[in-house]
Amino acid sequence: MALRTVLVADVPSLPDSVYGLSEEMSKPTSFKMPGFSVIGHRGNGMNVLQSSDRRTRGFKENSILSFNSAAKFPIDFIEFDVQVTKDDCPVIFHDDFIYSQENGVVNESRVTDLSLSEFLLYGPQKEAEKIGKTLMRKSKEGQVLKWDVDSDDPLCTLQEAFERVEQSLGFNIELKFDDQIVYEREFLVHVLRTVLQVVFDYAKDRPVIFSSFQPDAAQLVRELQSTYPVYFLTDAGNQMYKDERRNSLEEAIKVCLEGKLQGIVSEVKGVFRNPSAIAKIKESNLSLLTYGKLNNVGEAVYMQYVMGIDGVIVDFVEEISESVTLMMIRPPSPSSPLPSSASKDDVAAIARPEFSQKEIDFLLKLLSQLIQH
């Protein structure tokens, strides 16, 4: 693979038919986050195999089961990771590599080097009589562990998600690329075109957001279509990369403005460390979402609401969605009971709490100091 950075300016202005995309892609639609949004991370939460918290191993992440489990709670979107197999099928899987063990030997394969049929052989199978390859996962410490969860489910494709997940639930599709590779333009165009075709064939009226840590991919998917909003993902300085565009909120703003993107998804600690960036993001007419472990803490979520952040990506979907309702950040869903202290009139009048600028500055300074330690 050639090591050449993609420049959006290099992408020719070709008609949609040349890209092989539906004519619907040229029809722009307006998009606005539905109030303060709660988004389920990889469905009902990511798996942490070595954690003592059983909630991190309840449902297989990035699975139809996890997505529909999250849909039972008052959330707006689920977030999941999409890669494209070597035979051009968008599949849902987070890690760059997939692991299995046979006769005591661990085998490693890059997801994008597998065909769809090879990819689907890992883990539980849809046909009860079939036994799939033992699915393993490498931890951050380098250990390869069996991927055990309480409720398992087969691996799935993007098309299956559109067909089988509760229709009212929005999709935040993260376009997943390897941080260690600099992709050539033609490869990115091909991969993004493949994903976009599935979205336009199967999304119907479902809300869809695209996001990516890969700045060229984020700008390019915006170049290729104007129907769905595109967000740039950033660690905001929590981890440093050779590509400077990935290392701060200020650089993320530049990426969005240059590529006409609609928003930023930042690691929440980066926002708490640099709260002044929120005003710059708002002044740039960009939306701001966050992700990270702190989003599993109700008080941290409430503080973000006060700060004007538009939504949070969370792992503990049930707890945080309930907390958001109880803190009166948003009204409960029609199927859920009102908080005991709230009347229907109270819910109808929900608005952001009033804080003076001095009070907000104090809270932000305190948060910034806490995050440093």
Buried (B, 14 or more C-beta within 10 A) or exposed (E): EEEEEBEBEEBEEEEBEEBEBBEEBEEEEEBEBEBBBBBBBBBBBBBBBEEEEEBBBBBBBBBBBBBBBBBEBBBBBBBBBBBBBBEBBBBBBBBBBBBBBEEEEEEEBEBBEBEBEBBBBBBBBEEEEEEBBBBBBBEEEEEBEEBEBEEBBBBBBBBBBBEEBEEEBBBBBBBBBBEEEBBBBEBBBBBBBBBBBBBBEBBEEBBBBBBBBBBBBBBBBBBBBBBBBBBBBBBBBBEEEEBEBBBBBEBBBBBBEEBEBBBBBBBBBBBBBBBEBBEEBBEEEBBBBBBBEBBBBBEBBBBBBBBBBBBBBBBBBBBBBBBBBBBBBBBBEEEEEBBEEBEEEEBEEEEEEEEEEEEBEEBBEEBBEEBEE
